[in-house]
Amino acid sequence: MIDQAQSLRDSMKSLGSDQGKKEAKTFAVISGKGGVGKSNFSLNFSLALQTKGYKVLLLDLDIGMANIDVLMGMTQKYSIVDLFERGLTIEDITRKGPEGLSYIAGGSGLRDIFYFNEQKRNQFFLQLQQISVNYDFILFDMGAGITTESRKIILSCDEVFVLSTCEPTSMTDAYSAIKFVCSHPEADSIKFQLLINRAIDSFGAKSTARRLNSVAAKFLKKELCYIGYLPDDKHVPKAVMEQTPFFLRFPSCQASKALKKLTSTYLSNNTVQTVIESQNFFTKLRSLFG
């Protein structure tokens, strides 16, 4: 008799081999350390995509420091923790936020979901794959500190958004995060999108982006695609205090205008993935986790 773990592995393999099915494009959002606005960007970028007519699922994988629901002023009923510890399904823990945005809260009391046993981990990945056909984009708001295990999620994604501010310490931390991701042999094909947050102006943002790109090209042989910046805008912390996404609370503020422009530019330069490719997210995920 095939045990349950083997059955889950077979189910994931079967799903990964399906052809012609719609599958969401996947993003991982990372930063070197906390405090650069990573989760705030993840939430508001998701909402910007949602208001463009795309269906988005946002997963808060900053376990233990999860705050996506706090930024929306919503009280979480269930989180990823409940899927593992209470046996709930992924549909049970998926909630609807503003503009119909789907999100899964990270919860607390769980240091890292990736250290669960293979059976529980595969169950989570299998259920996520099954619902991925309902979305155009899936965003993973990763923890500020990247671990060897969480790096596997990042490496599996179609694209990785890296956030930095213009501060030297933030730039150093962002580079260190990129370097750690690139130290894995499977990182050759990864595509990095660089966003400068809380910039004083366009000149400062572009200067920061050039410096990071120069260092990454020289030492990592990796190109960072600069997609734009969000300005230092007093409306952003005000929205955080009000527990409302700034993109919705202050749609005419400079940060919201910049985010709209960034989102439109990104969408015009990238085609939404609608067909499973030979090395899709879940295929790579299964390979990396073994």
N, C-alpha and C positions, 0 to 999 in steps of 0.2 A: 504494500500500500504506500502510495506517495504521501509523504508527510505534508503538513500545512505549509511549511516554509518552502518546500520544493514546488508546491502548487502555486504559491504566490510568484515564485521566480518564473515558472512556466507562463503564468498569466501576463506578467510584464513582458516577457519575450514575445508572446503572441501579439500583444498590443503594439509593441515596438516594430513589428514586421508588417503591420497593416499599411497599405498604400492607398493614396488618393483621398485620405481623410483630412479634413481641416484640422489644423493644430495651431494653437496660439504661439505668437512670437514671444520669446522670453527675455527678460532683462534682469540683471542683478545690479543693484545700486550699492556702491561701496564708498568708503572714505578711509583715511588713515586712522583717525581717532574720532571720538565723539565731539559734538559742538560745532560742526560745520553746516548743519541744516540738512543732513541726509534724509531723515525721515520726513521732514517738512517738504522737501523736494519730491520724494517718492509719492507722497499723498497728493500734492497739488499737480504734479505732472500726470498722475493717473486720472485726476479729475479733468485736466485739460484734454486728455485723449478721450475720455468719456463724453465730454461735451461736443466732441467732434463726431460723435456717432459710433465710436468704437466701444466694444464690450471689454472691460478691464477687470482683472482679478489682482488684488494687491495682497501679498502675504508678508506679514510682519515676522521676519526671522531674527530680529534682534532680541533673542530670547533672554528674559530676565530684565531687560531694559525696554520692553515693548511699550510703544506710546502712540501708535497710529490712531487707536481709538480715542486716546486722550486729546489728540490734536483735532479730532472731529467732535469732541464733547459728547461722546457716546460711551455708555457703560457696557463693557463686554459681558456677555452671558456665557459664551464658551470660547475656548481658545485651542490652539494646537495641542496644548497639554491634555485637554479632555479627550482628544482623539486617541492619544496613547494610553492615558491612565484610566479612562472611563469607557473606552470602546465605542465612542461616538463615530459617526461617519463624517466625511469631509463636507457633505451637504449640511449636516447638523451644525457645524461650526462656522459655516460661511454666512456672513451677515451682509445686509444692504446698507450702504452709507449714502451720503448726499449724491444727487444726480444719478442714483441707481448703481453707484460703484459697489462692486462686490469686494469684500475684504475678509481676511482671516487674521484674527488677533494672535499675537505671539504668546501672551500670558506670562506668568512668573512661576518660579519654583521649579523650573526645568532649565538646567544649564545649557544643554545642547542636545537637540533631537537626534543629531547624527550619531550619537554614541549609544542609541538604543540598539537592541539586538536586531539582527538582519530581518527577522520576520516582521517586527513592528515597523521598521524603516521601509521595507518593501510594500507593506500595506498602505502606508502614507503615499508613497510614490505612485502606486497603482491607482489609488483613488483620485489622486491629482491628475493623472493622465486621462482617466475616464471623463473628468469634467472639463479638461482643457479644450475639448472641441466646442465648448459653449462660449469661448472667449477669443478675442482678437489678440490681446496682450495679457501676459502674466508678469507682474513685477515682484521681485523678491527684494524687500528692504533688509539688507544683510546687517549683521552686527558690526559695530565699528572695528572690533578686533577680529581679524580673519584667522580661523583655525585651519589645521590641515584637513579636517573633515568638511567644514563649511566651504572651503575652496573648491571642493568637488561640485557643489551646486553652481558656483560662479563659473567654473570651466565648462559646465554643461550648457550655460545660457547662450543665446544667439548673440547678445551684446552685453557689455559691462559699462555702466555709467559710473565714472569716477568724479567725486566732488572734492573740490579744494577751495579754500579762500586765497586771498593774495598774501596772507601772512606766511613768512618763511617757515615757521614750524608746521603749518598746515600743508604747505607744499612738500616738505620733507616727509611728513606722514603719508601723504597721498602717494608719493614715489615709492615709499617702503611697501605700501599695500600692493601697488602694481608689480613691484619687484618680486614679492612673495608669490603672487598669482603666476607670474611668468617663470618662476623657478620650476614649475611642473612641466614635464615633457609634453603634455597635451595642450600647452598654452600657445603653440605656434599659430593656430588659426583663430584665436580669440580676437574680437574687435572691441577696442576701448573707445568710449565716447567721453570726452572731457568737458566738464561744466565747472565754471568758476562762480562761486556763490558769494554774495554780499560784497561785490566789487564796487568801488567808488565810481568808476566810469569804464567805458569800453576800452580805452587805452590800457588801463591797469590790468583789466581782465585778459586782454590779448597778450600783454607782456608776460603775465604769469603763465598763460597757456604755452607760449613759445619756449619759456625756460623749462617747463616740465617736459614738453615734447622733445626738446633738444637733449635733455639728460636721458630720457627713455630711449631715444634713437641711438645715442652714443653707447650706452652701457647695456641696454636690453635688446637692441635691434628691433624695437617695437614703436610703431607709429600711433600716436594718440590723436583721434579726430576731435578737434575743438568744435563743439556745437553751439557755444554761446555762453552767456553769463546772466545772472540775476543780480540786480543792483541792491545795494544796501538801502533798504526801504523801511521807514519807521512803521509802516502799516503791517509788516510781517510779524514783528514781535507783538504788536497790538492784537492781531488775529490769534496768535498763539495764546495770549492771556485770555481771550474770549472763547478759546477752544473751538474756533471756527476756521476752516481753511481760508487763507488769504485770497486765493483765486476766486472764491465765491463771496467772501465778505467785502472785499475791496476790488472789484473787477476792473476798476479804472486806475488803480495805483500803478506805479512804475514797475513793480515786481510782477504784477499780473500781466501787464502789457508785454514785458520781456518774455514771460513764460509762454504767452500766446504766440509770439513771434518764433521762439525756440521750437515750440511744438509744431507749428506750421512748416518751419524749415526742415525739421527732422522728417516729417511725414512726406514732404515733397522729394526728399532725397532717398527715402527708403520705402520699399514695397512691403506691405504687410504679408507675412508668410501665411499662405493658405493651404499648402500641400505639404505633407510629411516628406522630408528629404531623407537621404540615406543615413545621415548622421544627425538626427533630430535631438532635441533636448533629452528626451527620456531614453533614447538609445545610448547617448553619451553618459547619462546619469547611471544607468545600469552597468555600463562598462567601468566607470570610475569607482563605483562602490563595490563592484565585484559580486 
